[in-house]
Amino acid sequence: MSDMTLLRVGILVAGLILIAAIFWFGRPRKPGQGKRLPRNAAPKDADSGRLEPTLGEQIEAALADGGTRGGEATTQAELDLFERTLEGSTGVPTTELGKRSSEDFDKIVTVYLAARAGNVLNGSDIVVAAEKAGLVYGYLGVFHRLVERRPEQGPVFSMANIKTPGSFDMSAIQSLETPAVAFFLTLPAPVPALEAWDTMLPTVQRMAELLDGVVLDDQRNALGRQRIAHIRDELRAYDRQREAPPLTKPGRW
């Protein structure tokens, strides 16, 4: 299997987990749901006492078998594990800078910045490039672009590591190596969708220049002009739909 194929498989698996986690964080809790295990404890099978594999081991197994597991529906247990991993990660700030004002969303637009074949992205280089591109480190240990002078409105878009758990541990940033980072625009955003995209795309392209990486779309293909135009059309339609007044029932004669 070529390096590029392995890279695309890795991005696919991590992208699915990232989007599933965002969905999980935004859905309402059921009674009794969301109990935390101690940070030094791992989930066990109640009958056998067997340790369940960690999320990192699940990803490694998916990569080992060619990524076939990445196409299956993510189980609730995996999502619980993802959430615990984020909260238990060292070096993740407790700040809410970059937290969405509402966890409700109806659309996610994702692009990737990947290292070229045979290379990796280094943690310290990512941090420097992110700061130069106007991103700030905050909520959940990832980077965000905030609305100028209105940070309380939440992120215009965010950037996460595709390697589990998705956050950037600043206490170990010098040793971090990753094949790619993911930029995701969660809608509705604090600004119109098209404006958010027109803010995110130049940021990704600028960071690609700084890191000598390549920009990929959500299908792990090179992000070209045709795909960019298609995304812009989709987001323009999204904005029009949200601006349209709600339909009202006709009154009686």
C-alpha positions as CSV (number, residue, x, y, z in Angstrom):
1,M,0.0,0.0,0.0
2,S,1.5,3.4,-1.0
3,D,2.2,6.2,1.5
4,M,-0.5,8.3,-0.1
5,T,-3.1,5.5,0.3
6,L,-2.1,5.1,4.0
7,L,-2.4,8.8,4.5
8,R,-5.9,8.9,2.9
9,V,-7.0,5.9,5.0
10,G,-5.7,7.7,8.2
11,I,-7.5,10.9,7.3
12,L,-10.7,9.0,6.5
13,V,-10.8,7.2,9.9
14,A,-9.8,10.3,11.9
15,G,-12.3,12.4,10.0
16,L,-15.2,10.1,10.8
17,I,-14.3,10.0,14.5
18,L,-13.9,13.8,14.6
19,I,-17.3,14.4,13.0
20,A,-19.0,11.7,15.1
21,A,-17.5,13.3,18.2
22,I,-18.8,16.7,17.2
23,F,-22.3,15.2,16.7
24,W,-22.1,13.5,20.1
25,F,-21.1,16.6,22.0
26,G,-24.1,18.4,20.4
27,R,-26.8,15.9,21.1
28,P,-28.9,16.0,24.3
29,R,-28.0,13.6,27.1
30,K,-30.3,10.8,28.2
31,P,-30.9,10.4,31.9
32,G,-28.0,8.7,33.5
33,Q,-25.8,9.1,30.4
34,G,-22.4,10.7,30.4
35,K,-20.9,9.2,33.6
36,R,-17.2,9.6,33.7
37,L,-14.6,6.9,34.6
38,P,-11.6,7.9,36.6
39,R,-8.9,9.3,34.4
40,N,-6.6,6.4,35.2
41,A,-9.2,3.8,34.6
42,A,-10.1,2.1,31.3
43,P,-13.5,0.6,30.4
44,K,-13.8,-3.1,31.2
45,D,-16.2,-5.9,30.1
46,A,-18.4,-6.4,33.2
47,D,-18.4,-10.2,32.8
48,S,-14.8,-11.0,31.9
49,G,-13.0,-8.0,33.3
50,R,-11.3,-7.7,29.9
51,L,-9.8,-4.3,29.1
52,E,-11.5,-2.8,26.1
53,P,-9.2,-1.4,23.4
54,T,-8.5,2.3,23.5
55,L,-9.6,4.6,20.7
56,G,-6.0,4.8,19.5
57,E,-5.8,1.0,19.3
58,Q,-9.1,1.0,17.3
59,I,-7.6,3.4,14.8
60,E,-4.4,1.5,14.5
61,A,-6.4,-1.7,13.9
62,A,-8.5,0.0,11.3
63,L,-5.3,1.1,9.5
64,A,-3.9,-2.4,9.8
65,D,-6.9,-4.0,8.0
66,G,-6.9,-1.4,5.3
67,G,-9.4,1.0,6.9
68,T,-12.5,-1.2,6.5
69,R,-13.6,-0.4,10.0
70,G,-13.7,3.2,9.2
71,G,-16.8,2.7,7.1
72,E,-18.8,1.2,10.0
73,A,-21.1,3.2,12.2
74,T,-19.3,4.5,15.3
75,T,-20.7,2.9,18.4
76,Q,-21.8,4.8,21.5
77,A,-19.0,3.1,23.5
78,E,-16.4,4.6,21.1
79,L,-17.9,8.0,21.4
80,D,-17.9,7.8,25.2
81,L,-14.3,6.8,25.0
82,F,-13.4,9.7,22.7
83,E,-15.1,12.2,25.1
84,R,-13.2,10.7,28.1
85,T,-10.0,10.8,26.2
86,L,-10.4,14.5,25.4
87,E,-11.2,15.4,29.0
88,G,-8.4,13.2,30.4
89,S,-5.7,14.5,28.1
90,T,-2.8,16.3,29.7
91,G,-2.0,19.7,28.3
92,V,-5.5,20.5,27.2
93,P,-6.6,23.9,28.6
94,T,-9.8,24.3,30.6
95,T,-10.6,27.6,28.9
96,E,-13.9,28.0,27.1
97,L,-12.3,30.3,24.5
98,G,-13.6,29.1,21.2
99,K,-16.6,27.1,22.6
100,R,-19.7,27.4,20.5
101,S,-22.5,29.5,22.1
102,S,-24.9,26.7,21.0
103,E,-24.2,23.1,20.5
104,D,-26.9,22.8,17.9
105,F,-25.7,22.5,14.3
106,D,-27.0,21.3,11.0
107,K,-24.0,21.2,8.6
108,I,-20.2,20.7,8.8
109,V,-17.7,21.6,6.1
110,T,-14.3,19.9,6.4
111,V,-11.0,20.3,4.6
112,Y,-7.6,18.9,5.5
113,L,-4.1,20.1,5.4
114,A,-1.8,17.1,4.9
115,A,1.9,16.6,4.8
116,R,3.4,15.7,1.5
117,A,4.1,12.0,0.8
118,G,6.9,10.7,3.1
119,N,6.7,13.7,5.4
120,V,4.8,14.7,8.6
121,L,3.7,17.9,10.1
122,N,5.6,18.9,13.3
123,G,3.8,20.2,16.3
124,S,5.9,23.3,16.9
125,D,5.6,24.3,13.2
126,I,1.8,23.9,13.3
127,V,1.6,26.2,16.3
128,V,3.7,28.9,14.7
129,A,1.8,28.6,11.4
130,A,-1.5,28.7,13.2
131,E,-0.6,31.9,15.1
132,K,0.6,33.6,11.9
133,A,-2.7,32.7,10.3
134,G,-4.7,34.3,13.1
135,L,-5.8,31.2,15.0
136,V,-5.9,31.0,18.8
137,Y,-5.5,28.0,21.0
138,G,-8.5,27.3,23.2
139,Y,-11.5,25.1,23.9
140,L,-10.9,21.3,23.8
141,G,-7.2,21.9,23.1
142,V,-7.7,22.8,19.4
143,F,-7.2,26.1,17.4
144,H,-10.0,28.4,16.5
145,R,-10.6,31.5,14.4
146,L,-12.8,33.9,16.4
147,V,-14.9,36.9,15.5
148,E,-12.8,40.0,16.0
149,R,-13.7,41.8,19.2
150,R,-16.5,39.3,19.8
151,P,-14.9,36.0,20.9
152,E,-17.9,35.1,23.1
153,Q,-19.8,34.4,19.9
154,G,-17.8,31.2,19.4
155,P,-15.5,30.0,16.6
156,V,-15.9,30.9,12.9
157,F,-14.1,27.6,12.3
158,S,-11.7,25.3,14.2
159,M,-8.6,23.2,13.5
160,A,-7.9,19.8,15.1
161,N,-5.3,17.2,14.9
162,I,-6.4,14.1,13.0
163,K,-4.5,11.9,15.4
164,T,-6.5,10.8,18.5
165,P,-7.6,12.4,20.6
166,G,-7.8,15.4,18.2
167,S,-6.3,17.9,20.6
168,F,-2.8,19.5,20.7
169,D,-1.0,18.8,23.9
170,M,1.2,21.8,24.4
171,S,3.2,20.0,27.1
172,A,4.4,17.7,24.4
173,I,4.1,19.9,21.3
174,Q,7.8,19.7,20.4
175,S,7.6,15.9,19.9
176,L,4.2,15.9,18.1
177,E,4.1,14.6,14.5
178,T,1.0,14.1,12.5
179,P,0.1,13.3,8.9
180,A,-2.5,16.0,8.7
181,V,-4.8,18.5,10.5
182,A,-8.5,19.0,9.9
183,F,-10.3,22.3,9.5
184,F,-14.0,22.2,10.2
185,L,-16.7,24.8,9.8
186,T,-19.7,24.0,11.9
187,L,-22.9,25.7,10.9
188,P,-24.7,27.8,11.8
189,A,-21.6,29.9,12.6
190,P,-21.4,33.4,14.2
191,V,-21.1,34.8,10.7
192,P,-22.9,33.9,7.4
193,A,-21.8,30.5,6.1
194,L,-20.2,31.9,2.9
195,E,-18.3,34.5,4.9
196,A,-17.0,31.8,7.2
197,W,-15.8,29.7,4.3
198,D,-14.1,32.7,2.7
199,T,-12.3,33.2,6.0
200,M,-11.4,29.5,6.4
201,L,-10.1,28.8,2.9
202,P,-7.4,31.5,2.8
203,T,-6.3,30.4,6.3
204,V,-5.9,26.8,5.2
205,Q,-4.0,27.9,2.1
206,R,-1.7,30.2,4.0
207,M,-0.9,27.4,6.5
208,A,-0.3,25.0,3.6
209,E,2.3,27.5,2.3
210,L,4.0,27.8,5.7
211,L,4.0,24.1,6.3
212,D,4.7,23.0,2.7
213,G,1.6,20.9,2.8
214,V,-1.3,20.1,0.5
215,V,-5.0,21.0,0.9
216,L,-7.5,18.2,0.5
217,D,-11.3,18.2,0.4
218,D,-13.6,16.0,2.5
219,Q,-13.1,13.2,0.0
220,R,-9.3,13.4,0.5
221,N,-8.7,14.7,-3.0
222,A,-6.8,17.8,-3.9
223,L,-9.0,20.8,-3.3
224,G,-9.4,22.3,-6.8
225,R,-11.3,25.3,-8.2
226,Q,-14.3,23.2,-9.2
227,R,-14.8,21.8,-5.8
228,I,-14.3,25.3,-4.2
229,A,-17.0,26.7,-6.5
230,H,-19.3,23.9,-5.6
231,I,-18.8,24.5,-1.8
232,R,-19.4,28.2,-2.3
233,D,-22.7,27.5,-4.1
234,E,-23.8,25.1,-1.3
235,L,-23.1,27.7,1.4
236,R,-24.7,30.5,-0.6
237,A,-27.9,28.4,-0.8
238,Y,-27.6,27.6,2.9
239,D,-27.4,31.3,3.8
240,R,-30.4,32.1,1.5
241,Q,-32.4,29.3,3.2
242,R,-31.7,30.6,6.7
243,E,-32.6,34.2,5.6
244,A,-35.9,33.1,4.1
245,P,-38.9,33.9,6.3
246,P,-40.7,30.9,7.7
247,L,-43.7,29.6,5.8
248,T,-47.1,30.5,7.4
249,K,-50.3,28.8,7.0
250,P,-52.9,30.7,4.9
251,G,-55.6,32.3,7.0
252,R,-59.3,31.4,6.7
253,W,-61.5,33.3,4.3
